Amino acid sequence: TPALRCCVSALNRRRFVMPLVAAAVLPHGDFAFDPSLLSNPTSRAAADGLHRGSLLAGRLLADAAPDAIVLTTPHGLQTSWDVGIYQNAALQGVATVGRDLQESFGPASPRKLYPVSLDGQTDAGLAQQIMDVLSARHNVTLQRGWNGVLPMPLH
């Protein structure tokens, strides 16, 4: 695999090269996580396809056994101008599956809501290195909550 020139540490000017071993773009929507939320047969069939594709992407990433996963999302904490990079060592969040459908189609859809939790870890050093590289051309902010002592909430 070709190496992705990733990070130059501002502290010691050493160049870090990290191979890009896999990449995936996952769909947005509760129905991609749980197709059973949809009752319309045509919509359900499309959601089943998205769900299967998401599972395949997950297997691709797991099989690649990466040292780090860089996740980008328009959700979570937002800044008014900068790109935000989480730097807390621990991350924690709960997604309410079914809520996206309620926001799109009203409170009657879907009939069930349930939580799915996630506990994750951040490589704080890698977050700093990514910030160092991106800040040469972009507005970038490291985001830490509670001085890194408590898990940063993910939403």
Stockholm file with secondary structure:
# STOCKHOLM 1.0

chainA/1-155         TPALRCCVSALNRRRFVMPLVAAAVLPHGDFAFDPSLLSNPTSRAAADGLHRGSLLAGRLLADAAPDAIVLTTPHGLQTSWDVGIYQNAALQGVATVGRDLQESFGPASPRKLYPVSLDGQTDAGLAQQIMDVLSARHNVTLQRGWNGVLPMPLH
#=GR chainA/1-155 SS CCEEEEEECTTTCCEEEEECCCCCCCCCSHHHHCGGGCCSHHHHHHHHHHHHHHHHHHHHHHHHCCSCCCCCCSCSSCCSSSEEEECCSEEEEEEEETHHHHHHHCTTSCSCCEEEEEEEECCHHHHHHHHHHHTTTSCEEEECSGGGSSCEEEC
#=GC SS_cons         CCEEEEEECTTTCCEEEEECCCCCCCCCSHHHHCGGGCCSHHHHHHHHHHHHHHHHHHHHHHHHCCSCCCCCCSCSSCCSSSEEEECCSEEEEEEEETHHHHHHHCTTSCSCCEEEEEEEECCHHHHHHHHHHHTTTSCEEEECSGGGSSCEEEC
//
